[in-house]
Amino acid sequence: MAIVEQISKVIDALVIILLITGLLASIVLAIREFHQTNGNWAERISGPVLIKFRITLGRWLLAGLEALIVSDVLHSIIHRTLNEVAIVGAIVAIRTALAYFLEREISHVENGNSART
């Protein structure tokens, strides 16, 4: 069981790296979009730049949430008391709901963006 705990900790560390990478990638892509878009500063920053940032960051967050769910399942294998499993189950349910609504929001932003172009 110690190996499962270590794997779970590695996944948690990788999620941190994943989220930081996602934030940096989102910023870089938003800056690139800012420079490629015409219009004044306020229009660009609130329009295509914000949309690009939200979509990119949302995808990275979704990947992180899904990886955290894997980590939670591994935690439930290690901690088999009813109380621990209930806590992990609640965390998985919350993360699954967040992932679902985040995916819906990303799709909504993408569809709204494609309808304008």
N, CA, C and O atoms as CSV, one atom per row, in Angstrom:
chain,resi,resn,atom,element,x,y,z
A,1,MET,N,N,0.805,-1.201,0.000
A,1,MET,CA,C,0.000,0.000,0.000
A,1,MET,C,C,0.848,1.265,0.000
A,1,MET,O,O,0.379,2.327,-0.410
A,2,ALA,N,N,2.082,1.158,0.453
A,2,ALA,CA,C,2.961,2.329,0.474
A,2,ALA,C,C,3.240,2.808,-0.947
A,2,ALA,O,O,3.364,4.010,-1.183
A,3,ILE,N,N,3.338,1.878,-1.890
A,3,ILE,CA,C,3.598,2.264,-3.283
A,3,ILE,C,C,2.416,3.036,-3.868
A,3,ILE,O,O,2.603,3.974,-4.643
A,4,VAL,N,N,1.199,2.637,-3.493
A,4,VAL,CA,C,0.008,3.336,-3.978
A,4,VAL,C,C,-0.019,4.754,-3.421
A,4,VAL,O,O,-0.388,5.691,-4.129
A,5,GLU,N,N,0.363,4.918,-2.171
A,5,GLU,CA,C,0.430,6.252,-1.556
A,5,GLU,C,C,1.465,7.118,-2.274
A,5,GLU,O,O,1.225,8.299,-2.525
A,6,GLN,N,N,2.608,6.531,-2.601
A,6,GLN,CA,C,3.641,7.289,-3.313
A,6,GLN,C,C,3.176,7.688,-4.717
A,6,GLN,O,O,3.428,8.806,-5.166
A,7,ILE,N,N,2.501,6.774,-5.400
A,7,ILE,CA,C,1.967,7.085,-6.730
A,7,ILE,C,C,0.965,8.218,-6.635
A,7,ILE,O,O,0.948,9.116,-7.476
A,8,SER,N,N,0.135,8.175,-5.616
A,8,SER,CA,C,-0.853,9.220,-5.402
A,8,SER,C,C,-0.182,10.571,-5.163
A,8,SER,O,O,-0.640,11.591,-5.677
A,9,LYS,N,N,0.883,10.582,-4.396
A,9,LYS,CA,C,1.621,11.828,-4.141
A,9,LYS,C,C,2.293,12.345,-5.411
A,9,LYS,O,O,2.352,13.554,-5.632
A,10,VAL,N,N,2.795,11.445,-6.239
A,10,VAL,CA,C,3.399,11.846,-7.510
A,10,VAL,C,C,2.346,12.480,-8.418
A,10,VAL,O,O,2.600,13.497,-9.063
A,11,ILE,N,N,1.163,11.869,-8.458
A,11,ILE,CA,C,0.077,12.432,-9.268
A,11,ILE,C,C,-0.291,13.825,-8.765
A,11,ILE,O,O,-0.498,14.735,-9.568
A,12,ASP,N,N,-0.374,14.001,-7.452
A,12,ASP,CA,C,-0.680,15.315,-6.885
A,12,ASP,C,C,0.380,16.348,-7.291
A,12,ASP,O,O,0.047,17.482,-7.635
A,13,ALA,N,N,1.649,15.953,-7.247
A,13,ALA,CA,C,2.724,16.865,-7.645
A,13,ALA,C,C,2.641,17.189,-9.140
A,13,ALA,O,O,2.854,18.329,-9.551
A,14,LEU,N,N,2.329,16.176,-9.939
A,14,LEU,CA,C,2.191,16.414,-11.377
A,14,LEU,C,C,1.022,17.343,-11.693
A,14,LEU,O,O,1.080,18.121,-12.646
A,15,VAL,N,N,-0.034,17.260,-10.894
A,15,VAL,CA,C,-1.175,18.158,-11.099
A,15,VAL,C,C,-0.757,19.602,-10.842
A,15,VAL,O,O,-1.174,20.505,-11.566
A,16,ILE,N,N,0.057,19.826,-9.827
A,16,ILE,CA,C,0.547,21.184,-9.560
A,16,ILE,C,C,1.330,21.693,-10.755
A,16,ILE,O,O,1.137,22.829,-11.190
A,17,ILE,N,N,2.210,20.862,-11.288
A,17,ILE,CA,C,2.994,21.240,-12.463
A,17,ILE,C,C,2.071,21.480,-13.656
A,17,ILE,O,O,2.259,22.433,-14.412
A,18,LEU,N,N,1.082,20.616,-13.817
A,18,LEU,CA,C,0.120,20.743,-14.908
A,18,LEU,C,C,-0.632,22.070,-14.829
A,18,LEU,O,O,-0.793,22.752,-15.841
A,19,LEU,N,N,-1.085,22.432,-13.649
A,19,LEU,CA,C,-1.851,23.664,-13.484
A,19,LEU,C,C,-0.990,24.907,-13.700
A,19,LEU,O,O,-1.444,25.876,-14.309
A,20,ILE,N,N,0.231,24.886,-13.213
A,20,ILE,CA,C,1.138,26.020,-13.440
A,20,ILE,C,C,1.461,26.142,-14.924
A,20,ILE,O,O,1.469,27.244,-15.471
A,21,THR,N,N,1.725,25.013,-15.574
A,21,THR,CA,C,1.984,25.015,-17.018
A,21,THR,C,C,0.776,25.548,-17.770
A,21,THR,O,O,0.920,26.340,-18.701
A,22,GLY,N,N,-0.401,25.122,-17.373
A,22,GLY,CA,C,-1.628,25.588,-18.020
A,22,GLY,C,C,-1.826,27.076,-17.875
A,22,GLY,O,O,-2.224,27.748,-18.827
A,23,LEU,N,N,-1.555,27.599,-16.694
A,23,LEU,CA,C,-1.680,29.040,-16.488
A,23,LEU,C,C,-0.704,29.804,-17.366
A,23,LEU,O,O,-1.073,30.794,-17.998
A,24,LEU,N,N,0.540,29.347,-17.405
A,24,LEU,CA,C,1.545,30.015,-18.240
A,24,LEU,C,C,1.199,29.916,-19.725
A,24,LEU,O,O,1.336,30.892,-20.463
A,25,ALA,N,N,0.752,28.741,-20.161
A,25,ALA,CA,C,0.364,28.567,-21.569
A,25,ALA,C,C,-0.819,29.461,-21.911
A,25,ALA,O,O,-0.869,30.036,-22.998
A,26,SER,N,N,-1.758,29.582,-21.004
A,26,SER,CA,C,-2.930,30.432,-21.237
A,26,SER,C,C,-2.525,31.891,-21.378
A,26,SER,O,O,-3.037,32.608,-22.237
A,27,ILE,N,N,-1.613,32.317,-20.539
A,27,ILE,CA,C,-1.134,33.699,-20.610
A,27,ILE,C,C,-0.405,33.946,-21.924
A,27,ILE,O,O,-0.634,34.961,-22.582
A,28,VAL,N,N,0.472,33.021,-22.308
A,28,VAL,CA,C,1.230,33.177,-23.559
A,28,VAL,C,C,0.292,33.225,-24.760
A,28,VAL,O,O,0.450,34.075,-25.637
A,29,LEU,N,N,-0.687,32.317,-24.806
A,29,LEU,CA,C,-1.623,32.300,-25.927
A,29,LEU,C,C,-2.508,33.549,-25.948
A,29,LEU,O,O,-2.846,34.053,-27.019
A,30,ALA,N,N,-2.879,34.044,-24.781
A,30,ALA,CA,C,-3.676,35.273,-24.715
A,30,ALA,C,C,-2.855,36.464,-25.208
A,30,ALA,O,O,-3.381,37.323,-25.915
A,31,ILE,N,N,-1.585,36.524,-24.846
A,31,ILE,CA,C,-0.721,37.614,-25.326
A,31,ILE,C,C,-0.558,37.528,-26.839
A,31,ILE,O,O,-0.591,38.548,-27.529
A,32,ARG,N,N,-0.382,36.319,-27.354
A,32,ARG,CA,C,-0.272,36.146,-28.805
A,32,ARG,C,C,-1.560,36.594,-29.492
A,32,ARG,O,O,-1.517,37.271,-30.519
A,33,GLU,N,N,-2.699,36.216,-28.925
A,33,GLU,CA,C,-3.989,36.629,-29.480
A,33,GLU,C,C,-4.139,38.143,-29.435
A,33,GLU,O,O,-4.688,38.741,-30.360
A,34,PHE,N,N,-3.660,38.758,-28.378
A,34,PHE,CA,C,-3.727,40.214,-28.239
A,34,PHE,C,C,-2.984,40.898,-29.380
A,34,PHE,O,O,-3.474,41.870,-29.955
A,35,HIS,N,N,-1.803,40.385,-29.703
A,35,HIS,CA,C,-0.995,40.998,-30.756
A,35,HIS,C,C,-1.522,40.711,-32.155
A,35,HIS,O,O,-1.246,41.472,-33.082
A,36,GLN,N,N,-2.276,39.628,-32.327
A,36,GLN,CA,C,-2.797,39.264,-33.646
A,36,GLN,C,C,-4.169,39.852,-33.932
A,36,GLN,O,O,-4.652,39.759,-35.061
A,37,THR,N,N,-4.806,40.454,-32.937
A,37,THR,CA,C,-6.158,40.960,-33.091
A,37,THR,C,C,-6.127,42.465,-33.346
A,37,THR,O,O,-5.331,43.198,-32.759
A,38,ASN,N,N,-7.006,42.901,-34.227
A,38,ASN,CA,C,-7.126,44.323,-34.518
A,38,ASN,C,C,-8.116,44.976,-33.569
A,38,ASN,O,O,-8.944,44.299,-32.960
A,39,GLY,N,N,-8.029,46.272,-33.448
A,39,GLY,CA,C,-8.945,47.027,-32.603
A,39,GLY,C,C,-8.197,47.713,-31.484
A,39,GLY,O,O,-6.986,47.553,-31.328
A,40,ASN,N,N,-8.943,48.481,-30.707
A,40,ASN,CA,C,-8.276,49.173,-29.609
A,40,ASN,C,C,-8.007,48.209,-28.453
A,40,ASN,O,O,-8.480,47.072,-28.443
A,41,TRP,N,N,-7.251,48.686,-27.503
A,41,TRP,CA,C,-6.793,47.849,-26.397
A,41,TRP,C,C,-7.952,47.241,-25.630
A,41,TRP,O,O,-7.945,46.041,-25.353
A,42,ALA,N,N,-8.953,48.050,-25.281
A,42,ALA,CA,C,-10.071,47.580,-24.465
A,42,ALA,C,C,-10.883,46.510,-25.186
A,42,ALA,O,O,-11.303,45.531,-24.570
A,43,GLU,N,N,-11.107,46.689,-26.486
A,43,GLU,CA,C,-11.862,45.690,-27.256
A,43,GLU,C,C,-11.111,44.374,-27.338
A,43,GLU,O,O,-11.703,43.304,-27.195
A,44,ARG,N,N,-9.817,44.452,-27.566
A,44,ARG,CA,C,-9.027,43.228,-27.695
A,44,ARG,C,C,-8.952,42.464,-26.378
A,44,ARG,O,O,-9.115,41.244,-26.351
A,45,ILE,N,N,-8.705,43.185,-25.286
A,45,ILE,CA,C,-8.504,42.503,-24.000
A,45,ILE,C,C,-9.802,41.891,-23.487
A,45,ILE,O,O,-9.768,40.858,-22.818
A,46,SER,N,N,-10.940,42.504,-23.783
A,46,SER,CA,C,-12.208,41.978,-23.274
A,46,SER,C,C,-12.873,41.012,-24.241
A,46,SER,O,O,-13.805,40.305,-23.859
A,47,GLY,N,N,-12.415,40.968,-25.476
A,47,GLY,CA,C,-13.021,40.093,-26.478
A,47,GLY,C,C,-12.213,38.836,-26.717
A,47,GLY,O,O,-12.218,37.924,-25.891
A,48,PRO,N,N,-11.517,38.782,-27.844
A,48,PRO,CA,C,-10.819,37.557,-28.237
A,48,PRO,C,C,-9.719,37.119,-27.278
A,48,PRO,O,O,-9.470,35.923,-27.127
A,49,VAL,N,N,-9.067,38.065,-26.638
A,49,VAL,CA,C,-7.989,37.698,-25.712
A,49,VAL,C,C,-8.568,36.974,-24.496
A,49,VAL,O,O,-8.055,35.935,-24.081
A,50,LEU,N,N,-9.624,37.523,-23.939
A,50,LEU,CA,C,-10.257,36.903,-22.773
A,50,LEU,C,C,-10.837,35.535,-23.124
A,50,LEU,O,O,-10.732,34.592,-22.340
A,51,ILE,N,N,-11.442,35.429,-24.293
A,51,ILE,CA,C,-12.009,34.149,-24.726
A,51,ILE,C,C,-10.906,33.098,-24.867
A,51,ILE,O,O,-11.050,31.973,-24.386
A,52,LYS,N,N,-9.811,33.465,-25.522
A,52,LYS,CA,C,-8.685,32.539,-25.698
A,52,LYS,C,C,-8.135,32.107,-24.341
A,52,LYS,O,O,-7.852,30.928,-24.126
A,53,PHE,N,N,-7.987,33.056,-23.437
A,53,PHE,CA,C,-7.472,32.755,-22.104
A,53,PHE,C,C,-8.405,31.804,-21.363
A,53,PHE,O,O,-7.950,30.819,-20.782
A,54,ARG,N,N,-9.707,32.090,-21.377
A,54,ARG,CA,C,-10.681,31.264,-20.655
A,54,ARG,C,C,-10.732,29.842,-21.201
A,54,ARG,O,O,-10.770,28.884,-20.429
A,55,ILE,N,N,-10.735,29.700,-22.514
A,55,ILE,CA,C,-10.808,28.366,-23.115
A,55,ILE,C,C,-9.552,27.564,-22.793
A,55,ILE,O,O,-9.636,26.405,-22.387
A,56,THR,N,N,-8.401,28.179,-22.974
A,56,THR,CA,C,-7.147,27.461,-22.736
A,56,THR,C,C,-6.990,27.087,-21.267
A,56,THR,O,O,-6.668,25.943,-20.948
A,57,LEU,N,N,-7.214,28.040,-20.378
A,57,LEU,CA,C,-7.078,27.754,-18.956
A,57,LEU,C,C,-8.115,26.730,-18.506
A,57,LEU,O,O,-7.814,25.858,-17.691
A,58,GLY,N,N,-9.314,26.832,-19.024
A,58,GLY,CA,C,-10.363,25.870,-18.679
A,58,GLY,C,C,-9.986,24.448,-19.048
A,58,GLY,O,O,-10.234,23.517,-18.281
A,59,ARG,N,N,-9.391,24.277,-20.210
A,59,ARG,CA,C,-8.963,22.922,-20.620
A,59,ARG,C,C,-7.888,22.372,-19.691
A,59,ARG,O,O,-7.922,21.196,-19.326
A,60,TRP,N,N,-6.944,23.209,-19.313
A,60,TRP,CA,C,-5.893,22.767,-18.409
A,60,TRP,C,C,-6.461,22.450,-17.029
A,60,TRP,O,O,-6.068,21.462,-16.410
A,61,LEU,N,N,-7.382,23.280,-16.544
A,61,LEU,CA,C,-8.025,23.006,-15.258
A,61,LEU,C,C,-8.795,21.687,-15.294
A,61,LEU,O,O,-8.771,20.914,-14.337
A,62,LEU,N,N,-9.468,21.449,-16.396
A,62,LEU,CA,C,-10.218,20.206,-16.550
A,62,LEU,C,C,-9.283,19.005,-16.496
A,62,LEU,O,O,-9.598,18.006,-15.849
A,63,ALA,N,N,-8.157,19.089,-17.156
A,63,ALA,CA,C,-7.174,18.000,-17.107
A,63,ALA,C,C,-6.672,17.792,-15.680
A,63,ALA,O,O,-6.510,16.656,-15.235
A,64,GLY,N,N,-6.426,18.889,-14.962
A,64,GLY,CA,C,-5.976,18.785,-13.578
A,64,GLY,C,C,-7.025,18.146,-12.673
A,64,GLY,O,O,-6.701,17.312,-11.827
A,65,LEU,N,N,-8.289,18.543,-12.856
A,65,LEU,CA,C,-9.368,17.949,-12.057
A,65,LEU,C,C,-9.482,16.452,-12.304
A,65,LEU,O,O,-9.671,15.678,-11.365
A,66,GLU,N,N,-9.369,16.046,-13.551
A,66,GLU,CA,C,-9.467,14.625,-13.870
A,66,GLU,C,C,-8.310,13.839,-13.260
A,66,GLU,O,O,-8.500,12.721,-12.780
A,67,ALA,N,N,-7.117,14.421,-13.280
A,67,ALA,CA,C,-5.976,13.751,-12.652
A,67,ALA,C,C,-6.152,13.670,-11.140
A,67,ALA,O,O,-5.773,12.674,-10.524
A,68,LEU,N,N,-6.721,14.708,-10.541
A,68,LEU,CA,C,-6.968,14.675,-9.100
A,68,LEU,C,C,-7.995,13.612,-8.719
A,68,LEU,O,O,-7.926,13.040,-7.631
A,69,ILE,N,N,-8.937,13.353,-9.603
A,69,ILE,CA,C,-9.909,12.288,-9.343
A,69,ILE,C,C,-9.194,10.938,-9.285
A,69,ILE,O,O,-9.513,10.100,-8.442
A,70,VAL,N,N,-8.232,10.731,-10.175
A,70,VAL,CA,C,-7.440,9.490,-10.139
A,70,VAL,C,C,-6.703,9.391,-8.805
A,70,VAL,O,O,-6.675,8.330,-8.181
A,71,SER,N,N,-6.114,10.487,-8.380
A,71,SER,CA,C,-5.410,10.506,-7.096
A,71,SER,C,C,-6.366,10.190,-5.943
A,71,SER,O,O,-6.002,9.459,-5.022
A,72,ASP,N,N,-7.571,10.731,-5.989
A,72,ASP,CA,C,-8.557,10.464,-4.938
A,72,ASP,C,C,-8.960,8.990,-4.898
A,72,ASP,O,O,-9.139,8.419,-3.822
A,73,VAL,N,N,-9.099,8.390,-6.054
A,73,VAL,CA,C,-9.441,6.964,-6.100
A,73,VAL,C,C,-8.317,6.141,-5.473
A,73,VAL,O,O,-8.576,5.186,-4.741
A,74,LEU,N,N,-7.074,6.513,-5.760
A,74,LEU,CA,C,-5.951,5.815,-5.133
A,74,LEU,C,C,-5.955,6.007,-3.622
A,74,LEU,O,O,-5.650,5.074,-2.879
A,75,HIS,N,N,-6.301,7.218,-3.157
A,75,HIS,CA,C,-6.411,7.457,-1.718
A,75,HIS,C,C,-7.478,6.561,-1.099
A,75,HIS,O,O,-7.312,6.081,0.023
A,76,SER,N,N,-8.561,6.336,-1.818
A,76,SER,CA,C,-9.627,5.495,-1.260
A,76,SER,C,C,-9.201,4.031,-1.157
A,76,SER,O,O,-9.709,3.291,-0.315
A,77,ILE,N,N,-8.278,3.623,-2.005
A,77,ILE,CA,C,-7.750,2.256,-1.904
A,77,ILE,C,C,-6.928,2.104,-0.628
A,77,ILE,O,O,-6.959,1.056,0.016
A,78,ILE,N,N,-6.203,3.140,-0.274
A,78,ILE,CA,C,-5.324,3.098,0.893
A,78,ILE,C,C,-6.132,3.195,2.188
A,78,ILE,O,O,-5.918,2.418,3.118
A,79,HIS,N,N,-7.051,4.141,2.242
A,79,HIS,CA,C,-7.838,4.410,3.451
A,79,HIS,C,C,-9.204,3.765,3.291
A,79,HIS,O,O,-10.077,4.308,2.614
A,80,ARG,N,N,-9.386,2.627,3.902
A,80,ARG,CA,C,-10.600,1.845,3.673
A,80,ARG,C,C,-11.645,1.970,4.776
A,80,ARG,O,O,-12.618,1.217,4.778
A,81,THR,N,N,-11.474,2.884,5.698
A,81,THR,CA,C,-12.519,3.043,6.701
A,81,THR,C,C,-13.712,3.727,6.045
A,81,THR,O,O,-13.564,4.471,5.076
A,82,LEU,N,N,-14.877,3.464,6.583
A,82,LEU,CA,C,-16.090,4.027,6.011
A,82,LEU,C,C,-16.057,5.554,6.001
A,82,LEU,O,O,-16.508,6.182,5.043
A,83,ASN,N,N,-15.529,6.138,7.053
A,83,ASN,CA,C,-15.425,7.592,7.131
A,83,ASN,C,C,-14.506,8.140,6.035
A,83,ASN,O,O,-14.861,9.105,5.358
A,84,GLU,N,N,-13.344,7.540,5.859
A,84,GLU,CA,C,-12.388,7.982,4.835
A,84,GLU,C,C,-12.954,7.822,3.429
A,84,GLU,O,O,-12.803,8.711,2.591
A,85,VAL,N,N,-13.602,6.695,3.173
A,85,VAL,CA,C,-14.188,6.454,1.853
A,85,VAL,C,C,-15.303,7.464,1.580
A,85,VAL,O,O,-15.452,7.934,0.452
A,86,ALA,N,N,-16.084,7.798,2.606
A,86,ALA,CA,C,-17.148,8.797,2.439
A,86,ALA,C,C,-16.562,10.161,2.105
A,86,ALA,O,O,-17.084,10.868,1.243
A,87,ILE,N,N,-15.488,10.530,2.779
A,87,ILE,CA,C,-14.843,11.817,2.507
A,87,ILE,C,C,-14.278,11.838,1.091
A,87,ILE,O,O,-14.481,12.804,0.355
A,88,VAL,N,N,-13.576,10.785,0.712
A,88,VAL,CA,C,-13.022,10.712,-0.643
A,88,VAL,C,C,-14.143,10.699,-1.680
A,88,VAL,O,O,-14.025,11.328,-2.731
A,89,GLY,N,N,-15.227,9.987,-1.390
A,89,GLY,CA,C,-16.374,9.963,-2.295
A,89,GLY,C,C,-16.971,11.343,-2.490
A,89,GLY,O,O,-17.336,11.720,-3.604
A,90,ALA,N,N,-17.070,12.095,-1.405
A,90,ALA,CA,C,-17.603,13.460,-1.505
A,90,ALA,C,C,-16.671,14.346,-2.327
A,90,ALA,O,O,-17.131,15.142,-3.146
A,91,ILE,N,N,-15.373,14.212,-2.112
A,91,ILE,CA,C,-14.403,15.005,-2.873
A,91,ILE,C,C,-14.474,14.650,-4.352
A,91,ILE,O,O,-14.456,15.537,-5.205
A,92,VAL,N,N,-14.553,13.359,-4.659
A,92,VAL,CA,C,-14.667,12.925,-6.058
A,92,VAL,C,C,-15.954,13.464,-6.678
A,92,VAL,O,O,-15.946,13.914,-7.824
A,93,ALA,N,N,-17.044,13.422,-5.943
A,93,ALA,CA,C,-18.317,13.935,-6.460
A,93,ALA,C,C,-18.225,15.433,-6.755
A,93,ALA,O,O,-18.703,15.895,-7.791
A,94,ILE,N,N,-17.617,16.182,-5.854
A,94,ILE,CA,C,-17.457,17.625,-6.067
A,94,ILE,C,C,-16.563,17.892,-7.268
A,94,ILE,O,O,-16.883,18.738,-8.103
A,95,ARG,N,N,-15.460,17.189,-7.361
A,95,ARG,CA,C,-14.537,17.405,-8.493
A,95,ARG,C,C,-15.177,16.982,-9.810
A,95,ARG,O,O,-14.960,17.619,-10.840
A,96,THR,N,N,-15.961,15.913,-9.780
A,96,THR,CA,C,-16.657,15.480,-10.995
A,96,THR,C,C,-17.676,16.529,-11.423
A,96,THR,O,O,-17.790,16.836,-12.609
A,97,ALA,N,N,-18.410,17.076,-10.472
A,97,ALA,CA,C,-19.376,18.136,-10.796
A,97,ALA,C,C,-18.662,19.368,-11.339
A,97,ALA,O,O,-19.117,19.971,-12.310
A,98,LEU,N,N,-17.551,19.743,-10.721
A,98,LEU,CA,C,-16.777,20.882,-11.230
A,98,LEU,C,C,-16.295,20.621,-12.659
A,98,LEU,O,O,-16.371,21.502,-13.515
A,99,ALA,N,N,-15.807,19.423,-12.908
A,99,ALA,CA,C,-15.335,19.080,-14.252
A,99,ALA,C,C,-16.476,19.145,-15.260
A,99,ALA,O,O,-16.298,19.645,-16.370
A,100,TYR,N,N,-17.644,18.641,-14.876
A,100,TYR,CA,C,-18.797,18.665,-15.780
A,100,TYR,C,C,-19.190,20.099,-16.138
A,100,TYR,O,O,-19.363,20.428,-17.312
A,101,PHE,N,N,-19.329,20.941,-15.125
A,101,PHE,CA,C,-19.747,22.313,-15.387
A,101,PHE,C,C,-18.656,23.126,-16.081
A,101,PHE,O,O,-18.955,24.025,-16.867
A,102,LEU,N,N,-17.404,22.817,-15.795
A,102,LEU,CA,C,-16.309,23.483,-16.495
A,102,LEU,C,C,-16.315,23.103,-17.970
A,102,LEU,O,O,-16.109,23.955,-18.835
A,103,GLU,N,N,-16.549,21.839,-18.256
A,103,GLU,CA,C,-16.630,21.387,-19.657
A,103,GLU,C,C,-17.791,22.082,-20.372
A,103,GLU,O,O,-17.650,22.501,-21.520
A,104,ARG,N,N,-18.916,22.201,-19.709
A,104,ARG,CA,C,-20.069,22.906,-20.301
A,104,ARG,C,C,-19.734,24.367,-20.574
A,104,ARG,O,O,-20.096,24.900,-21.623
A,105,GLU,N,N,-19.049,25.014,-19.644
A,105,GLU,CA,C,-18.683,26.423,-19.817
A,105,GLU,C,C,-17.708,26.590,-20.979
A,105,GLU,O,O,-17.841,27.516,-21.780
A,106,ILE,N,N,-16.731,25.693,-21.069
A,106,ILE,CA,C,-15.770,25.761,-22.174
A,106,ILE,C,C,-16.500,25.591,-23.502
A,106,ILE,O,O,-16.252,26.340,-24.447
A,107,SER,N,N,-17.394,24.618,-23.578
A,107,SER,CA,C,-18.160,24.403,-24.814
A,107,SER,C,C,-19.010,25.619,-25.146
A,107,SER,O,O,-19.112,26.009,-26.309
A,108,HIS,N,N,-19.619,26.221,-24.129
A,108,HIS,CA,C,-20.450,27.414,-24.335
A,108,HIS,C,C,-19.610,28.571,-24.882
A,108,HIS,O,O,-20.025,29.258,-25.816
A,109,VAL,N,N,-18.440,28.781,-24.303
A,109,VAL,CA,C,-17.557,29.865,-24.762
A,109,VAL,C,C,-17.082,29.574,-26.180
A,109,VAL,O,O,-17.064,30.472,-27.021
A,110,GLU,N,N,-16.697,28.325,-26.456
A,110,GLU,CA,C,-16.241,27.975,-27.806
A,110,GLU,C,C,-17.355,28.145,-28.834
A,110,GLU,O,O,-17.119,28.693,-29.912
A,111,ASN,N,N,-18.550,27.691,-28.523
A,111,ASN,CA,C,-19.662,27.809,-29.457
A,111,ASN,C,C,-20.054,29.262,-29.656
A,111,ASN,O,O,-20.391,29.659,-30.771
A,112,GLY,N,N,-20.017,30.053,-28.616
A,112,GLY,CA,C,-20.315,31.484,-28.737
A,112,GLY,C,C,-19.266,32.175,-29.570
A,112,GLY,O,O,-19.574,33.076,-30.350
A,113,ASN,N,N,-18.033,31.759,-29.409
A,113,ASN,CA,C,-16.940,32.356,-30.168
A,113,ASN,C,C,-17.019,31.962,-31.631
A,113,ASN,O,O,-16.786,32.800,-32.503
A,114,SER,N,N,-17.346,30.698,-31.928
A,114,SER,CA,C,-17.425,30.271,-33.323
A,114,SER,C,C,-18.649,30.852,-34.015
A,114,SER,O,O,-18.646,31.012,-35.236
A,115,ALA,N,N,-19.689,31.170,-33.264
A,115,ALA,CA,C,-20.892,31.765,-33.858
A,115,ALA,C,C,-20.627,33.195,-34.301
A,115,ALA,O,O,-21.279,33.691,-35.220
A,116,ARG,N,N,-19.658,33.874,-33.643
A,116,ARG,CA,C,-19.340,35.261,-33.988
A,116,ARG,C,C,-18.416,35.368,-35.185
A,116,ARG,O,O,-18.415,36.394,-35.864
A,117,THR,N,N,-17.630,34.337,-35.464
A,117,THR,CA,C,-16.655,34.428,-36.550
A,117,THR,C,C,-17.211,33.966,-37.859
A,117,THR,O,O,-16.508,33.983,-38.869
